[in-house]
Amino acid sequence: MEAAAEAEPCPELPAHRALSVAELDRELDSRSELVRFVRGSLQLPPKIDDKEFDIPQVDTPPTLESILNETDDEEESFVLEDPFLLSVDNTDTHSYDTSSVASSDSGDRAHLRRKKKLPDSLSLHGSVTRLSLLKGISAQVVSAADKVDAGLPTAIAASNLIAVGTSHGLALVFDQNQALRLCLGSTAVGAQYGAISALSINNDCSRLLCGFAKGQITMWDLASGKLLRSITDAHPPGTAILHIKFTDDPTLAICNDSGGSVFELAFKRVMGVRTCESRCLFSGSKGEVCCIEPLHAKVELRDHPITQYSLLAMASLTKILVIGLRPSLKVWMTFPYGRMDPSSVPLLAWHFVAVQSSVNPMLAFCRGDVVHFLLVKRDDTGAIHVTKQKQLHLHYDLINFTWINSRTAVLLDSLEKLHIIDRQTQEELETVEMAEVQLVYNSSHFKSLATGGNVSEALALVGEKACYQSISSCGGQIFYLGTKSVHVLTLRSWRERVDHLLKQECLMDALALAWSFYEGKAKAVVGLSGDTSKRKAVIADRMVEILLHYADRALRKCPDQGKIQVMEQHFQEVVPAIVDYCLLLQRTDLLFNQIYDKMSENSVAKGIFLECLEPYILSDKLMGITAQVMKDLLLHFQDKNRLENLEACIVHMDITSLDIQQVVLLCWENHLYDAMIYVYNSGMNDFISPMEKLFRVIAPPLNAGKSLTDEQVVMGNKLLVYISCCLAGRAYPLGDIPEDLVPLVKNQIFEFLVRLHSAEGSAEEELYPYVRTLLHFDTREFLNVLALTFEDFKNDKQAVEYQQRIVDILLKVMVENSDFTPSQVGCLFTFLARQLAKPNNTLFVNRTLFDQVLEFLCSPEDDSRHSERQQVLLELLQAGGVVQFEESRLIQMAEKAEFYQICEFMYERQLRYDRIIGCYLRDPLRKEEVFSYIHNILSMPGYSAEEKQLVWQKALEHIEELLLLSPCKAADLAAIHFSEQVESIIATLKDQFLLFQFLRSLLDPREGINQDLLHLAPCVTEQFIELLCQYSPDQVLETLKVLECCRLEETIQITQKHQLHEASSYLLEKKGDVHGAFLVMLEWLQSRLLMLTQAEAGSAELPLLENIEDTLMKTIDLCQRNSHSLDQQQREALWFPLLEAMMSPQKLSGSSQCRYSEPLKSLTMQVLNSMAAFIALPAILQRILQDPVYGKGKLGEIQGLVLGMLETFNYEQTLLETTTSLLNHDLHWSLCNLRASVTRGLTPKQDYCCICLQQYKRRQEAADEIIVFSCGHLYHSLCLLSKECGTVTKGLMRWMCYKCNSSNKAAKLSESFSELKKGSGASLAQASCEALDPQQLQAFDQLCRLNRGASRLALLTELSRGHGSEMPFSMSHGDTATSSVFQNENFQLHLAPPPLAED
């Protein structure tokens, strides 16, 4: 016999209309809540036994008000709101175009290390939720604990009733008014079964399942309060019930125990006997399940095709599973967590959502800080498909995830803080502190303390934060069970959210939130129903109320006294927002009537209001302004003297409602010409009057030949632009003229311009005053205006007549008058030439006029404005006027007038490029450009060989002129294009200095000419050196050093001929005759010394001594350069004559020589110091003592020299000993530290192989060794060999770290060396190696830096660079290649006091 259903079947719902995808998501929650509310309301439970609980008799059940005896704005019962208000706005349910709340930071439970939390979104979304204390239920739970020993609350289940389980086994059931309806069970049963650990109410609120800490399960009838079943054998004994859940099938429930197993409970009633059959769905031996969640379908979705499978989601400690219970058990999906924190709580939550045109269940699961969303669909074949959606990355660990509706989820983190999240955008809407709730945790049940704690460590660790049974959701409300209270979280309606901000005086935020509702961009919206227009109307009405309130408040709170700036600042914070929202709502009636009337009460507010309108007027967002407001606006800007702002506003306004004459007068008096023209045009359709007014101002001074003021220039420019706009059909200063008026306006403007006389003109007025005035004002721009107008003309008869008429007038005005400059006349004929050159030209101009213009421009009698006349004629020719002239006559007149650019233009047309060279050479302004012109013609393609040859010959003919113009550029040209003719050019040049400049530019490499292009005879180079000796002897030596090829013998003869001793010495040394070079320098030095001894005392001594010192230094340098390659005898032949030459003047006795003896002694000392490096000291002393003068016993005269040499010797000896000691000490220290670092023990960073990730003890073979590197990485030797990280060199296996080497590919195998550490614990094996591996070198360098900084050897090397007068501290900081150790930021100078000398 088939089992009869325990509960009555659900009544059929009336057929409802098909919902659009846009409405589906909104209707899902509201329809369900309505059905639940109705069904819950229809069931009236019986009275409970008052005597058992010692509850006094009352007429009516206790309500919220009767319990609290006070009101609270935030308090509400948990009765469902009006279901039609739960429908929210149309939100795109598959939009994922925003970023996640925070990026993932898995594996780190330290919240201080998490990424920064996003800023609070209260100002953006307002207060989205309301967390209320259910004081009636809370008080009765506490009372039950005190009076009937019910114990502390342990579990909660919510539907249309609320059931609270206690630690002493009682289940308290409350109705929607928070009245206690039933108290199920007893403390005696509680003592046997333990605490209630899980609760579940079925769909129609007729049954309650209770799971206990000791494993029993009871089922109660919520209508009668009777115990229907007591189940003790549904699962293994000794395990607590962690979860028990009804499915949508009232005869089927699921339970999960602390052993990690999951069981299906099938309730049957056979022959009046209630039974329960248990079936194991998942065994805890395969992995402990700690969370289960069956899929519940709402009433309106009971016919959804996926409900037939009765889906169940289960979360174990390693993965989640989705299984189908019907028609047969089947696993549809498994999903592993991946790496996560073992203490984090697995969470599951189902909800139906609308995605991509259909409604399907979505499963959210989480463990840690990443929420995964899985969309579950059924295809046509009956198979179920699971699709991953966008993940939600958080910056906190979750302990609960609950859907509050299909778009919004409420997340509880491990710090007991609620986060309201929008699913589509992943935006955090609000955070709520939950500390006051004192949430109940289910840790004791997960540890199964009631049955002896026989659970795994992993499950007990998860249970530390488990609060599955403390949170229950129903009908858009979430209930939180605290140790002494019950709280409910609900979404505020849109109106509540706005009002909540208004109560806090956050009017700007309230308006912004209301506007987001109006635009449909708000999140978690509740309370808006109907179509879009209806919703917008409701919100707009509320916004209008707020705006009016805002305006009243601003006026009320305005500071009555104080500075005007304070009042302005007050209204600037308020008024712009009011104006902004009125215009957004398109409520100009409200803005300019009620709100403007309010603002007009305060003059400051009124001014701010009017100024706020300006940006909207300028952006054309505000066109229709009432006459009163517009008048006030004009007066306000006029009073504030903000005339530019006033003009900008006028040209954007509809001014038909104003007094036009008054506005015109205002504009004219304040020079607002744009506004004046706009008012005439748009207000009266008058396009002529503004031109007449402007002409009256600028015409008189122009006709009188006076210069215009800046104001008059501005007026003239505006007049030209205005005429251009009108003739082009555009309105001035912006917009377009109405199409029907365009032909009329064009005709009016033309007729006005070509009038013979002005309206108020005198008898002496010249013809065509308006054209004449504009030509005098700016000829070029006026003609440009006409040219643009001619472009727009259509070739009809009237247009042709207009063009010809205006051209005739222009010619009459300009050609028959001498008032216009050549430039102005040229502009006219350039304009005519352009018009005549057009293919569809219909104009006629007498050709003789062009000849007259040519005569006028090329008139040789007039030397003034030469360049201006030439430029005008050039423009005329380029514009197409060349066809109007005879070319030969044009060239003749241009040459006569010295218009060389005209000649060039004509020659280029005739392809006579060689003649253009003459044009350049004769043109004083463009002479320098001739070189680039010749080079371009000769080197660029596009010219024939004959043309190039003619240019080449012409350039060669004018080579001397080119040299006079620029020797350097001429030499460059000769090297590139005339390299074969260089010698003939040299032969033709008579001017020796010009020849010298040419040769220097040609042969000196420093001039930049490529010497490979030249193939010159050596005699040319010698001729250059000869000229160089004559004209620039100081440059000879430097030039010889850079010259690449010259004959030494001939060059030496030239330098000796001109007595250039230093150059001769350089050449002899280069030749290899060192002694000869020395003798030249020595002779030069001796001659200077002789001059010194013979010179009389006077001012000439000082420069002579400097000359001697300079010559001596060069001679010493010569000796030092060559002494290394000479033997001892040859060295003495250099140094001793030099010493003798310096000492000989000092041998002369007499008082007259005392004046220069000291400088000579100093110089002699330099010679001795320099030669000491190459000549033995005894040999020097012997040579001095053998001198006949000093051999006679006059040692006193050389005492200073001898003592100086001995002092130098002592200093160098001390320096050598100190340096040797420092080097030995540094070497010893380095070797000690190197030995210590190499022999130091190794500490692995981890206890597993970095390649196979297995424990190092798990070796594949007996021969597998453990390799530990100095960097801390550990490997199996076979793993390293598989990665080719080991090589055999000289019979020794060399290893290198796989991880470090993969990031540093430059390290070579031959250079790598690592220490081996055997797994058996043998001593560290080392092998001799020529070089350390890169890691050891890096460690050694770091050790050096930490302990010593720069070595003393480095310091000495750095100091030795400072040769001569250059100090090491003066080196450039920017030169990294030669950076000094003294510039290192870590360099420290350790100074020690000198040692005390002992007596």
Disulfide bonds with the S-S distance in Angstrom:
none
